[in-house]
């Protein structure tokens, strides 16, 4: 692997010199933005002894054997931490696991298409590029690899500090990553042209490139949120202090045009930020629900996932205590409170409806009607917690990743389909 000395920011005394990558002022296309990135320096149940119950299953046994999935992918030999679907066709999944591997496989039959090897630690990030031609896998130790799906070859690799998140640019072969030391890296793939966005030395815990392709929002361990200009390399807005969170950022999401960002934190609050003004325009919190975390204190009820509905003025906030809160975006009033029996790990709104899906630590996947607050359906099949999931564009399939070493494909059936 080539040295990073010429790829990172140079420090001269107290002065920091950052050469930036020139991004075109017009809306970037896949080729334009890539071309503008220049090189810079910087179990089986036990037998029942009671003959009277022979042939019958107890309620617990029935629940344990329930499997609503259409397909199970069982290649991983450790917990499956992450899953993503290819955006071009929505026919492929990539999963990363505790076995230090990522796999690209077909949703229709589970056929393995690509095995991503060479990692040193658990693969916690695995994502397809905007056109599905590339897949990036990143492990906890900071080894990042990019593979060309069609030819199954590794085309690029790099090693950073402990990796927190990994994301592709929405319309160019450009990869961003956040690390434990607070750095945000950006590379052109496969050329490797690189730049970094420096900030105070605390974890860059979550990040997202906004839909315009020119800005990225990054949340940090100290509760601050920064909106970065990808062209000029500077922070346009820094939301901190009372405006920021009082604990580490856990998640963030943006609306369709990128004008609003919703952030979540271990402080139990979600904040709505205007990305143009940098102002906090809403704060959301709920009293604790019934499904407590390991400690019955306020700190256990962190916000685990947030999201915007595309078709209604609704937002959703998911908590570790099992509460799914749905708010009216216009009035910021709590409309519905959907209670889970276990902590929620992640939520995702369907692309073209007001249905929101959630996965939880009890291994269940739920669909909720965001307008009524009613649960539409529940899917089970995992024997461990669900750690991540993805719903396809048509909202006909969900793919789950679990601590039971398996990924599963569920067919999402609803009366209105």
VOGUTI-969672 format. One record per residue (C-alpha): residue in three letters; x, y, z. Coordinates in steps of 0.001 Angstrom, whole numbers, padded with zeros to 6 digits, always signed. Each point is the difference from the previous one (the first is absolute). Layout:
<drenkes>
AlaXYZ;...
</drenkes>
This chain:
<drenkes>
Unk+000000+000000+000000;Unk+001404+003381-000936;Unk+001087+002464+002628;Unk-002541+002489+001241;Unk+002535+002753+000584;Unk-000804+001749-003254;Unk-003738-000492+000361;Unk-000721+001724+003288;Unk-000039+003514+001376;Unk+003426+001488+000711;Unk+000587+001938+003190;Unk+002578+002801+000174;Unk+000317+001307+003555;Unk-003429+001084+001133;Unk-001174+000631-003519;Unk-002020-002652-001747;Unk+000241-000086-003785;Unk-002667-001927-001843;Unk-000008-000382-003757;Unk-003584-000530-001071;Unk-001506-001925-002823;Unk-001745+002242-002496;Unk-003638-000969-000401;Unk-001859+001645-002859;Unk-002497+002716+000939;Unk-002720-001581-002097;Unk-001925-003032+001159;Unk+002569-002790-000170;Unk-000507-002916-002312;Unk+001788-003299+000503;Unk+002779+000841-002461;Unk+000277+003715+000746;Unk+000527-000380+003711;Unk+002397-002885-000363;Unk+002061+001897-002577;Unk+000174+003049+002256;Unk+001512-001939+002869;Unk+003685+000719-000335;Unk+002914-001619+001762;Unk+000872+001949+003110;Unk+002492-000319+002791;Unk-001662-000653+002913;Unk-028128-041222+015806;Unk-001834-002751+000127;Unk-002679-000174+002834;Unk+000652-002480+002818;Unk-002047-003191+000021;Unk-003013+000130+002275;Unk+000012-002754+002631;Unk-003735+000442+000560;Unk-001671-002353-002403;Unk-003294+001868+000336;Unk+001430+002974-001944;Unk+001431-002080-002802;Unk-000790+001499-003389;Unk-000799+003429+001432;Unk+002161+003122+000045;Unk+000108+002436+002849;Unk-000607+003677-000768;Unk+003700+000749+000474;Unk+000994-002760-002392;Unk-002443+001222-002621;Unk+001333+003552+000244;Unk+003584-001174-000245;Unk-000809-001977-003156;Unk-001977+002759-001685;Unk+001745+001143-003142;Unk-001821+002423-002285;Unk+002976+000478-002317;Unk+000154-001006-003648;Unk+003746-000641+000005;Unk+002864-000319+002488;Unk+003599+000880-000821;Unk+002241-002062+002300;Unk+003546+000516-001268;Unk+001112+002168+002918;Unk+001592-001729+002985;Unk-000372+003011+002298;Unk-002644+002602+000759;Unk-001220+001880-003078;Unk+000402+003693+000789;Unk-001052+001808-003161;Unk-001965-000386-003216;Unk-000491+002185-003063;Unk-001866-000475-003283;Unk+001387+000966-003376;Unk-001723+003231-001086;Unk-000008-000707-003754;Unk-002066-003202-000047;Unk-000855-000722+003659;Unk+000739-003648-000835;Unk+003276-000392+001917;Unk+000905+000254+003674;Unk+003340+000489+001700;Unk+000407-001109+003613;Unk+002912+000439+002392;Unk+000698-002056+003085;Unk+002035-000981+003012;Unk+001799-002597-002109;Unk+002055+002874-001511;Unk-001696-000414-003381;Unk-002589+001625-002209;Unk-002081-001891-002545;Unk-001868+001192-003076;Unk-002908-002302-000748;Unk-003183-000176-002057;Unk-003322+000619+001724;Unk-002019-002347-002220;Unk+001900-003195+000830;Unk+002762+000907+002464;Unk+002751-000828-002488;Unk+003404+001302+001087;Unk+001462+002354-002587;Unk+003008+001514+001764;Unk+001942-000735+003181;Unk+001781+003065+001395;Unk+003019-001236+001941;Unk+003199+001440+001440;Unk-001514+001845+002959;Unk+001617+000012+003439;Unk-003130+000462+002127;Unk-003786-000148-000095;Unk-001451+001535-003153;Unk-002448+002601+001288;Unk-000452+002033-003197;Unk-000891-001363-003439;Unk-001596+002178-002675;Unk-000553+000171-003769;Unk+000999+003012-002082;Unk-002723+002157-001591;Unk+000013-002056-003240;Unk+000515-003381+001732;Unk+003232-000631-001914;Unk+002150+000159+003136;Unk-000384-001247+003552;Unk+001983+001279+002974;Unk+000645-002015+003154;Unk+001510+001421+003169;Unk+000997-001651+003257;Unk+000265+001305+003545;Unk+003788+000250-000175;Unk-000209+002415-002932;Unk+000785-002221-002990;Unk-002148+001135-002934;Unk-000200-001920-003264;Unk-001861+000708-003234;Unk-001008-002757-002412;Unk-001320+000079-003554;Unk-003133-002111+000096;Unk+000017-001126-003639;Unk+003590-001233-000069;Unk+000153-000990+003701;Unk+003388+001710+000348;Unk+001332+002235+002746;Unk+000722+003382-001597;Unk+001059+002124+002983;Unk+000865-000243+003685;Unk+001013+002379+002763;Unk+000478-000060+003758;Unk-001182+002741+002349;Unk-000498+000159+003766;Unk-002849-001891+001647;Unk-002920+000275-002432;Unk-003348+001453+001088;Unk-001922+000305-003280;Unk+000384-000323-003750;Unk-002138+001530-002738;Unk+000080+000464-003765;Unk-000698+003319-001698;Unk-003543-000034-001505;Unk+001094+000664-003596;Unk+003741-000631-000388;Unk+002597-002709+000752;Unk+001060+001858+003131;Unk+000225-001671+003416;Unk-000182+001690+003409;Unk+000911-001430+003411;Unk-000060+001224+003587;Unk+002494-001214+002571;Unk+000574-000247+003723;Unk+002411+002947+000047;Unk-002585+002361-001524;Unk+001375+000062-003536;Unk-002290-000203-003003;Unk+001708-001400-003087;Unk-001056+000339-003638;Unk+001474-001995-002896;Unk-000517-000228-003717;Unk-000297-003693-000884;Unk+001929-001794-001366;Unk+002626+002718-000508;Unk+000291+000635+003726;Unk+000259+003808-000160;Unk-000627+001022+003573;Unk-000798+002813+002387;Unk-000941+000244+003654;Unk-002289+002222+002033;Unk+001592+000630+003396;Unk-001880+000685+003205;Unk+000558-000193+003787;Unk+001334-003351+001102;Unk-003196-001922+000751;Unk-001785-002709-001970;Unk-001798+000877-003216;Unk-002844-002317+000964;Unk-002374+000460-002958;Unk-000003+001680-003382;Unk-002008+000511-003160;Unk+000566+001693-003351;Unk-002947+002291-000757;Unk-001995-000532-003227;Unk+001635+002980-001760;Unk+003312-001879+000140;Unk+001808+003149+001123;Unk-000441-000203+003777;Unk+000302-002637+002700;Unk-001429+000012+003517;Unk+002109-001644+002707;Unk-000876-000652+003656;Unk+002647-000346+002693;Unk+000485-001621+003382;Unk+000024+003365+001798;Unk-003541+000778-001225;Unk+000973+002423-002751;Unk-001303-000123-003553;Unk+001948+001401-002940;Unk-001185+000745-003519;Unk+003040-000314-002279;Unk+000474+001594-003401;Unk+001537-002758-002128;Unk+001324+002488-002559;Unk+001743+002475+002253;Unk+000810-002387+002842;Unk-001371+002230+002747;Unk-002766-000423+002563;Unk-002940+002158-001131;Unk-001809-000429+003315;Unk+001031-001308+003420;Unk-002905-000793+002326;Unk+001360-000299+003530;Unk-000563+000976+003634;Unk-003671+000343+000886;Unk-000926-000260-003675;Unk+001887-003265-000323;Unk-000643-003237+001844;Unk+001074-000727+003571;Unk+001377-003394-000957;Unk+001429-001920-002923;Unk-001880-000008-003302;Unk-001387-003430-000846;Unk-001811+000592-003299;Unk-001097+002570-002529;Unk-002228+000240-003067;Unk-000942+002671-002520;Unk-003191+000781-001900;Unk-000269-000404-003779;Unk+001450+003367-000984;Unk+002573+000130+002792;Unk-001393+003190+001524;Unk-000635-001680+003342;Unk+002026-002439+002058;Unk-001272-002009+002959;Unk+002610-001036+002570;Unk-000220-002469+002901;Unk+002178-000359+003074;Unk+000603-002003+003155;Unk-001425+003046+001810;Unk-003500-001260-000928;Unk-000785+002865-002346;Unk-000430+000443-003727;Unk+000693+003376-001557;Unk-001226+001464-003280;Unk+002610+002182-001696;Unk-000391+002304-002997;Unk+003082-000708-002126;Unk-000158+003382-001743;Unk-000066+002145+003148;Unk+001626-002451+002387;Unk-002784+000707+002502;Unk-001697-002568+002220;Unk-003693+000266-000897;Unk-001380-002849+002124;Unk+000803-002161+003036;Unk-001778-003313+000658;Unk-000002-002248+003071;Unk-002377-002433+001702;Unk-000410-001428+003472;Unk+001381-003517+000382;Unk-002014-002967-001243;Unk-000465-003405+001598;Unk+002850-001917-001649;Unk+003037+001140+001899;Unk+003602-000415-000954;Unk+002580-001672+002236;Unk-000146+002944+002411;Unk-003191+001689+001110;Unk+001409+003494-000215;Unk-000531+002780-002482;Unk+003270-000696-001748;Unk-001255-003399-001113;Unk-002719+001594-002139;Unk+002163+001279-002808;Unk-001333+000808-003450;Unk+001053-002884-002246;Unk-001438+000980-003388;Unk-001831+002884-001695;Unk-001683+000555-003364;Unk-002184+002190-002206;Unk-003141-001197-001788;Unk+000142+000873-003724;Unk-003744+000277-000628;Unk-001385+001521+003217;Unk+001350+002730+002333;Unk+001028-002611+002574;Unk+003215-000935+001765;Unk+000791-003064+002110;Unk+002331-000338+002974;Unk+000931-003429+001406;Unk+001249-000503+003556;Unk+001950-002681+001805;Unk-002886-000472+002460;Unk-002213-001266-002859;Unk-001928+003201-000715;Unk-000648+000993-003607;Unk-001165+003613+000044;Unk-001660+001466-003098;Unk-000217+003783-000163;Unk-001777+002430-002283;Unk+002822+001926-001660;Unk-002031+003182-000472;Unk-001276+000369+003567;Unk+002706-002131+001692;Unk-002791-001681+001976;Unk+000280-003656+001039;Unk-002621-001852-002044;Unk+000636-003621+000899;Unk+001993-002057+002432;Unk+000593-003578-001143;Unk+001393-002205+002748;Unk+002302-002954-000630;Unk+000795-002787+002449;Unk+003742+000560-000479;Unk+002339+002799-000973;Unk-000183+001258-003565;Unk+003192-000244-002023;Unk-001002+001743-003217;Unk-002935+001455-001901;Unk-000632+000598-003695;Unk-002917+001717-001714;Unk-001213-001561-003224;Unk+000944+002148-002991;Unk-003497+000711-001285;Unk-002367-000545+002925;Unk-000580+001022+003609;Unk+001015-003429+001294;Unk+003041-000212+002257;Unk+001873-003234+000730;Unk+001913-000710+003216;Unk+002319-002752+001183;Unk+000633-000791+003638;Unk+002180-001893+002447;Unk-002594-002790+000371;Unk+000575-001059-003604;Unk-003250+001372-001410;Unk-000695+002231-003000;Unk-003119+002190+000181;Unk-001900+002164-002470;Unk-001931+003000+001358;Unk-002494+002353-001627;Unk+001417+003451+000647;Unk-003411+001654-000421;Unk-001956-002147+002452;Unk+002805-001348+002191;Unk-001327-003532-000484;Unk+002278-002994-000435;Unk-000621-001494-003431;Unk+002075-003168+000265;Unk+002725-001806+001897;Unk+002649-002329-001401;Unk+002066-002484+001978;Unk+002569-002669-000759;Unk+003228+001074+001654;Unk+001190-001580+003249;Unk+002153+003030+000802;Unk-000366+003760-000073;Unk-000383+001779-003336;Unk+002956+002369-000340;Unk-000847+001599-003361;Unk-002516-000260-002834;Unk-000865+001502-003367;Unk-003286+000302-001913;Unk+000034+000059-003803;Unk-001430+002855-002099;Unk-003300-001748-000692;Unk-000339-000844+003709;Unk-000651-003612-001008;Unk+003052-001454+001751;Unk+001967+000578+003171;Unk+003454-001448+000638;Unk+001122-000390+003610;Unk+003391-000547+001632;Unk+000128-001740+003370;Unk+002170-001053+002897;Unk-000998-003607-000765;Unk+002550+000032-002888;Unk-002742+000146-002622;Unk-001514+002434-002462;Unk-003599-000546-001075;Unk-002257+001215-002803;Unk-003610+000721+000970;Unk-002845+000548-002453;Unk-001986+003009+001252;Unk-003694-000719-000567;Unk-002643+002643+000666;Unk-003739+000110-000806;Unk+000464+003080-002211;Unk+002439-001800-002288;
</drenkes>
